[in-house]
Amino acid sequence: MKIEQIYTGCLAQGAYYLESNGEAAIIDPLREVQPYIDKAEEDGAKIKYIFETHFHADFVSGHMDLAKKTNASIVFGPTEMKLGFDALVAQDSQEFILGKSKIKVLHTPGHTMESAVYLLINEEGNPEALFTGDTLFIGDVGRPDLAQKVVKDLTQEKLAGHLYDSLRNKIMPLPDDLIIYPAHGAGSACGKNMSKDTSDTLGNQKKTNYALQEMSKEEFVEKVWDGLTPPPAYFPQNVMMNIQGYDSIDDVLERGQEALNPENFEYLANQTGAIILDTRDPEVFAKGFVPNAINIGIDGSFAVWVGTLIPDVKQELLIVADEGREEEVITRLARVGYDHALGFLKGGMTAWEKAGKEIDTIPSITVEELSELSKNAPENIVLDVRKASEHFSEHVIGSINAPLDYINDSMKTIDKDKTYMVHCAGGYRSMIFSSVLRARGYDNLINVKGGFAAIKSSEKFPVSEYACPTTML
């Protein structure tokens, strides 16, 4: 029996490849499906099943394309939702044969109503692993407020109650030596305080996971709610794409990789409502970019921040990317349902400059320069754009918190006539924040290189005492 976790750091997401006696199954696949097909071919196996733990909110699954290319069956847990594609809607406790092993469906409503976990019974007939989706994470459980965005009569109280029952009646009675494989780890917005570990034994989770401790249902509901913040706006849209269907990833890639010369790029920028999305390194971006472009660097939590800051997945996009990374950008946009890229700037900023086009910049300073500037212009404001939980945990004394996560609310605290020195944890999010506000006419923002990590290590600024956060949202 072969089990392989395929972890994607950008989304903090775990997909799974299982193979037994020439038959393979994929659990919670990403949109780009060729790597799964290649893996099965290397093993001389045929992909038989595509198991989905639920209708994902934070990414668009690859179930449709993978089924079309392999003739594998898509399997969901019990649901009454009308699907836009052929699938097997399993019954609770239904078993599927995979080679010499079995996959047993356990219906675990709570995170969503159709949520299911998959129990792997190995070739010796013993329970070996449990693929828990967003029902049970390492150190946490799935947030119970997402399904209410799709089904109006569901409340997070009802969902949390279902989750309590599912954990105690379906998962906790299973053997302690069972390996837990969740769909997400630290960094995902599907839970509030997940571990960086991506697997663990059920026995250890019973000892360490707050949600599996002895408590009443009322206490559980209160604990699960505590620390939740509103989910990103794109979540419900991804859910509906996963239920109703979507364009093939091949078509999306072909559309998005239209190479545009500077003249055509500028024309489309002026004649459409497209957002110019610059995916280069933040410090490279700061030195010169197409006016009104926003920077979300590809070498970071790219897809998550696109989804957080661009609320409509149907938004048209024009891409600026490092040469040779255009397909990667389009692919990672498609992972979260952004399928409407109009093309990319051929030759990048070098071509733009050679064509004599206008260029904008954003000031970016070191911590040493920040220290001098603070002494010479004490009226300048240190602006912390990290999450509220990060700022609460530790911050520069006297700084203002304006989280990037909720930039439309955060910008209301910004005075266009004042100068702000903007930092995040390491410099990635502060440039996103500065570029978005720059595009909206805020010209007095200065980015701080290295973020809070550099500020703290410099010992040039007073920092609050550390307080352990109860949530990472």
Secondary structure, DSSP 8 states (H G I E B T S, - for coil): -EEEEEEETTTTEEEEEEEETTEEEEES--S--HHHHHHHHHTT-EEEEEE-SS--SSS--SHHHHHHHH--EEEE-S-----SS--EE--TT-EEEETTEEEEEEE--SSSTT-EEEEEE-TTS-EEEEEEETTB-SS-B--TTSGGGTSTT--HHHHHHHHHHHIIIIITTS-TT-EEEESB-TT-TTSSS--S-S-EEHHHHHHH-GGGSS--HHHHHHHHHTT-----TTHHHHHHHHHH----HHHHHHHHT-EE-HHHHHHHHHHS--EEEE-S-HHHHHT-B-TT-EE--SSSSHHHHHHHH---TT--EEEE--TT-HHHHHHHHHTTT---EEEEETTHHHHHHHTT---B---EE-HHHHHHHHHH-TTSEEEE-S-HHHHHHS-BTT-EE--GGGHHHHGGG--TTS-EEEE-SSSHHHHHHHHHHHHTT---EEEETTHHHHHHHHT-S-B------S---
